[in-house]
């Protein structure tokens, strides 16, 4: 029985077998590891992942696809919106999760931010995303792609673009080029206030063409910040480490 890709779910099914093999090789699943696949779709990556790992949990919103997946009794199928799945609870007290998936491009950023909350319970993440998004995730300071997404993800992950995928590898083909990104959580030796960091970074990049004294400088003044921070720069010129250092300085002054 065929399945018509549903636009509202952002479905583009990976069909190129060589590309699938390359992605699974990059993930390198091993027996006994706790793998979770987001958006398995028609199971193009699901089958080789399960064959290598032995077991696999999949999260699928489309009820028709979820019903298909349940025919494979070796899979644990969670029929749900991934944005409502508690990955920390899913990990429990067991080994960290390895999370993979061909993410729906229309909600990829919300999914990445949702997973941030569970970074301490994850061993690594491998995602197929729009190449433009991967470029932003992995950008260096001073690059036009360096932005809020960059800072918020590089705060918690080492990020590496591992594979580019052309539109013709999918059915139906998307209008953009894709890439696979590897994300490894960083050890948090100096925790930061995540909500405050998010607010600070959002303010910094709110007018990215202007110097920070017009945005972040005023925000800091409003909080009575008495420390030292160079606001004669644009937001994209400030390394992630400096944003983290600043939020640690600001945090004690916030009531």
Secondary structure, 3 states (H helix, E strand, C coil): CCCCCCHHHCCCEECCHHHHHHHHHHHCCCCCCEEEEECCCCCHHHHHHHHHHCCEEEEECCHHHHHHHCCCCCEEEEECCHHHCCHHHHHCCCCCEEEEEECCHHHHHHHHHHHHCCHHHEEEEEEEEEHHHHHHHCCCCCCCCCCHHHHHHHCCEEEEEEEEECHHHEECCCCCCEEEEEEEECCCCCCCCHHHHHHHHHHHCCCCCCCHHHCHHHHHHHCCCCCCCCCCCCHHHCCHHHHHHHHHHHHCCCC
